[in-house]
Amino acid sequence: MATGPSVWTVVVAAGAGTRFGSAKQFLELGGSRVVDRSVDMAAHVSDGVVVVVPPGDVETESARLAASEVVAGGASRAASVRNGLAAVPDDAAIICVHDAARPLAGPDVYERVIQEVRSGAAGAVPVVPVTDTIRSVDGGVVDRSTLHAVQTPPAFRA
């Protein structure tokens, strides 16, 4: 549970997993579903959690997920995030948006981005250094020391 200004997290779990071949957020990992792990972590650091799921799964997932609210996703990721944001209470001060298919974001990642917003930033996003070798389309090696990979959850002032 967050301390200080009200923090809410929107967990986006409405994807079809087209590239993966199935909705990976509903697969089991170490005895629990990926989405359940993501929601549990969000609940640990937030005052409330809104989960966005495929429209046909709202009733089932409402009964199954430990969330404040479960809402239907939209035709795109952006539309699904908008649907989730619309369900966050008006008195929320800080909002995080997390991808349900990323179950290993721990409390330290959440707390760092939340603290940045509490400290005055309009928003914050977790990043990690790129360790892979990257090549540009012309074949040259890109200096990875100048790159960072953006992760979830970002946090921002509501």
FENNOR-V860231 format. One record per helix or strand of 2 or more residues. SS is the DSSP state (2 for helix, 1 for strand). FROM is the first residue (numbers start at 1). TO is the last residue. If there is no record, write none. Layout:
BEGIN
ss: (SS | SS)
from: (FROM | FROM)
to: (TO | TO)
END
This chain:
BEGIN
ss: (1 | 2 | 1 | 1 | 2 | 1 | 2 | 1 | 2 | 1 | 2 | 1 | 1 | 1 | 1 | 2 | 1 | 1)
from: (7 | 24 | 28 | 32 | 34 | 48 | 55 | 69 | 77 | 94 | 107 | 123 | 127 | 134 | 141 | 144 | 148 | 154)
to: (13 | 26 | 29 | 33 | 45 | 53 | 64 | 72 | 86 | 99 | 118 | 124 | 129 | 135 | 142 | 146 | 150 | 157)
END
